[in-house]
């Protein structure tokens, strides 16, 4: 069996895959992100992630940071709109130490005010860095507009003014409400048996009290399509065209993923790269992405160009969207697209850390994990009609946000 799954008495689920190699990866994936913040808490999920590293009941902040680094490993974390992940990479022999440290910061952090004060400044600098990057900021601005009025409609970092209000008590209230054991997965991958992985998880996570989530997320309400142009003092025009899309549990997610990969995936022969960059030379950076959330999703097409090329780029993009929405792929083109997509996934799965994080997220959301062979079989079974239907439904109501000087 490719994966071994288990469940601890307190509700924490686990998943492990044994692979050859000297390196082990593990992570605690928590089903709590920025969409779980109340209106007065924007940015608190991300602040909490940073605060986990500032000291525990048995360790000072410097001891947390040095515990694995002194062994040549690393500890890190990240926050998304729907989850928070604390992850570690070590030598195989140090896997128990990594699991113990993750459990310590996740359940026994003390959030000392002196350390939090310093971290507020660090996050303020992170916000400033983000504001200096139009290519990053336009994505959040667009998503805020697309999900306006919903829990998904605010960015992850929050605002600097709000950070000053968040203290240890605010973090404890937030984690008590959102970081419940029934919504956690401990994922691991390395050259040790599933029995060993489960025993380590039971040792360090099993004694934590069982907690249960007492709230449900609200499905985002529909919003009207929009076209908005903002004058910004940038050297280039930055533009996003996009729309709502299927959630992570929708069976149509897979054909849409293939459509988006054909349209503007990472390969140089994607439609948008071929037409906009290679044929017309109008943009250095153009891409399409699909991000599924629990109950909704977003497809976004981003490009940057000289100001006087932006409108022509939009015309070319809309032509490709119309083509995908009106003409089924030929058998040869569909076969090539499937083969390319499968190869990309196979190459990506060679990154054990990425593979482990994906497995943990899948178990968290679906309570199961498809093997790569099962995923490949589903892709091979897709039809041109399924892709055409996904494109028609998704691209029917496009919204547009453009930033740039005149």
N, C-alpha and C positions, 0 to 999 in steps of 0.2 A: 504494500500500500504506500502511495506517495506521501500521504499525510497521516499523522496520528492526532486525534482530537480527544479531549477529556474535559471534565468539568469538576471544579473544586466544590466542597460543601457550601461555601459562601456564594456560589453562583459565578465566580470568575471562570471563564472558559479558556482552554489552552489548545494550541496547535503546534506540532513539531514536524520537521522534516529532517531526516538524517542524510547528510551528504559528506563526501570525502573532502578533506582539507584541514588545515591547521587553525582556521579562523572560525569563530562562532558569532552569531548575531542574535540578539533577542530584543523584545520590545513589549511594553504595556500599551495597548491601544484602548483609549477611553472614548466612549461615544458622547463626548461633550465638547462643543466648540462655540464659536461666536454667535451662532444662531440660537443658542440656549441662554444668552444674556438677556436680562430685563432691560428696558429702555434706559435706566440709570446706570447700567453696568457695561456699556459698550467699551470694548478693549480689555475687559476683566479676564476673559478666558486666556488671552495671550499673556497678560501680566502674571496670571497664575502659573503658566508654564515656566516663565522666567523665575518666579519665586520659589519653585520647587528646588532650585539649585542653591538656595541661600542659607541652608542649614537645617539640620534635623535634630531630633531629641538626642542623638548620639554623635553627631558630626557637626563641625563648623563648616562654613561655606568652602573654605580652602580645602578641607578634607574631602568634601563631596567632589570637588573638581579634580583632586589629585588621586583619588582612590583607584581609578582605572588607568588614568594617564601615566602614573608611575609604573604601571605594568605594560605600557605600550598600547593600551586600548583607548577607547573614547566613550564618553557619555554625551548624549545630545537630546533634543526634543524639538517638536514643532507643533503648531496649532493650525487647524483649518476651520472652515465654517461649521463642520460637523464632528470633528474629533480632535483629541489631543494625544500625542504619542511621545513616550519617553523611550529612547532606544540606545542600545550599547553594542559595541563591537570589541571583542577580545580574542585572545588565543583560546583554543578549545578548553584548555585546562582551567582557565579563569572564568568559565561560564557561570559557576555558582556565585562568584563574587559579583559579577554583573547583575545577576538576578536579585541578589540581596540588596545591592545599591539602588536598583530601580524600585524595589518594594519600600526601601527606607524613605526615598524622596517622595514617593507617591502617597504614602500613608502616615509618615511621621515628620513631615516638614513643620518647622516652627514659625517661619515667616517673621524673623526679627526686623524691627522697624529700621534699625541702622542700615541693614543690608537692602531693605526695600527702597529706602531713600536713594541709595546709589543706583539701584536698578531702574528707578523712574527716569533718571538722567540717561541711562543707556538706551531705554526704549524711546525716549524723546529724540535721541540722536538717530535711532532706527527710523522713526517717523520722518525726520528731516531728510534722511537719505532716500527714503521712498518718494518723498515729494519732489526730489531732484531727478526722478526717473519717470518721464512721461509715459514710456512704454509699459511701466508697471502700473502707474496711477490710473491710466485711462481704463484699464480692465476693471478696477474696483468701482470707478465712477459709473461705468456702463452697467455693471451688475447692480449697483445701488438703484439705478433708475429702472432697470428691468424688473427688479423685485421690490419696488417701492412699496412701503407700508407693511412689509412682511419681516419675519425674523432673519431672512437672508439678505435684507436690504441695508446692511451697513458693513463697513470694512472691518477686518480682523484687528488691526493695530489700535483702533480707537483714536482719541484726541488727547493731546498733551494736557489740556486743562483738566480732563477727567481723571488722569492718572494720579493727580494730587489727592483725590478723594479715596483712593483704594488703599486700604491697610490690611493687616493680617486678619482682622475680623471679617472684612468683606470677602477675602479669599476663602476663609473657612466656611462662610455661609454659602458661597458659590459652589465649592467642592462638595459640601454636604448635600446640596440639592442635585448636583449634576454628576459627580464622580461616584456613582453607585456600583457596587460589585456585580450586579446583574447586567451592567452595560460595559464590561471590561473583558479584554482578551489578552492573554500572555502568549506571544508568538516567539518561536525559536527555530533556528536552523544551524546545524553543525554536525560534526562527526562524532555523535554520541547517540545512544539509543533513545527511543521514545520513553522507555521506562525511566531512564535517567532524567530526561527533561521534565517528566511529570513529577518525579520525586523532588527535584529542585524547586519546582513551582509550588508544590504542597508545603515544602519546608519554609519558604519565605513569604508566600501569599496566603496559604491555607488558613492561618489563624486570624486573619482579619475578619471583623464582624461582617455578617451579611447585611447588605443594604439594597433597597429597591427603589427604582425611579418612580416618582409620584406624579409626573406630568407627561403630557404628550405634545409633540411638536405640531404646529398648525400648518396646514398646507397653504402655500402662498396663493393669494388671490390673483386673478388675471389682471394684467395691465394692458393698456392700449399701446400699439406700436408708436414709436416716436422717431423723429429725425431732428437732431440738435447739433448745432455748430457753435463752438466756443473759440474766441480769439485768445490765444496764448502766445507768449513771447518765446517761441521755440524755433529752432532752425528748420525743422521739418513739420509737415502736417502728419498727425497721428490719427488713425481712424479705426473704428470697430464697427462692423456690421454683425448683427446677431439676433438671437431670438431664444425663447423658452424651448426646452426640449424634454425628452423622456427622463424620468427618474431612474434610480439605480436598480429598481426591482422590475422595470418594464422589459418584457421580452423583445421589444423593438429597439432596445438599446444597442444590441450587437449589429444589426444592419446599419443603424445610424453611425456607429463607430467606424464601420468600413467606408461609408459614404464620406465622412469627414476626413478620413485618412487619404482617400482618393483626391479629395478636394484640396487639402492643404496640409497634409501630414509632413513628417520630417524628411521624406525623400526628395531629392532634387527633381524627380519627374512628377511631382504632384501637379495637378491642373493649374493651380494658382501660381506656383513657382515657374512652371513652364511658360504660361501665357504672360503674366505680368512682369516677371523678372527677366527670363531668358529671351522671350520673343520681342518684348517691347522695351525692356531696360528701364522700367519706371520705378522699381522699388528694390532695395537691397534686402529688406526683411518683410516677408509676408507669410502668414501661417493661419491655419484653422485649428480649432480645438473644441472638444466636447467634454464638459464637466458634468457628470450626473450627481445629483444629491439624492437624499432619501426619497423625496416625493416630487422632485422637479429636476430640471437640468438646464444647462445653457450651452448653446453653440455660439462661438465667437470667431470672427474672421478679422484679424488685425493686420494692418500694414502701416508703414511709414514711407513718406516720399517727399520730394520737393513740393512746395505749395501749389505750383501750377500743374502738377501731374495728378493731384489727388482725385479730381472728378473723373479723369480718364481711368484711373485705377478702379474706382467704384463701378464704372460702366463695365469694365472687363470682368470684375467679380460677379456682377449681376448676370452677365451672359453665361458664365459657368454654372451659376446656381439654377438658372432657367434650363440649361441643358441637362443637368442632373435630375431636375424635377419633371422633365417632359419626355426624355428619351431613355429607354432602358439600355443598360450596358450590353454590348455584344458578348457572346459566349467567351470569345478570346480575351476581351478586356476584363470581364469579370473574373476569369480564371487567373489572369496575371495579378489582379488586385488582391485576390484571396491569397495567392502564393506570397506576395510581398508582405501582406499584413501578418500572416503566420510566421514568416521569417523574422519580422521585426519583433514579434512577441517572443519567439524562441531566443533571439539574441538578448533581449531584455531580461529574460528569465535566468540567463547566465550570471547576472548580478544577484548574488545570494541575499544581500541585504534588502534590495528592492523587492525580490520575490517573497521574502519573509514578511515584509510590511504589507504587501498585497494580500497575502494569505490571512494575516491577522484582520485586516479590514473586511475581507470577504466573510470570515467566520463571524465577525461582529455584526455585519449587516444581514447576511443570508443564513447564518447558522450552519453553513457548509462551505466546502471549497472544491471547485472543479479541478481535476488534474489538467495539465496542459494538453494531454491527448484529447480530453473531452472538449476543451475549448477549441482546439483545431478542428475537431469533427463538426462542431456547431458552425464554425466559419465556412467550412467546405460545403455545408448543406444550404447556405444562403442562396437565394435566387435573385435574379435581376429585378423581378417584380417587388420583392421585399425592399430592396434598396430604393427603387423608384417611389414606393409608397412612403418610406421614411423621409425621403427628400421632399416630396410634395407636402407632407404634413408639417414638417419642421420649418421649411423655408417659405411658407405661405405668408407669414407676417414678420417681415424683417424690421428691426429697429437700427438706428444709425447714430453714432456719436463721433464727431470730428473735432479735433483740437488743432489749431494752427494759426499762424499769423497771416496777414494779408499781403 
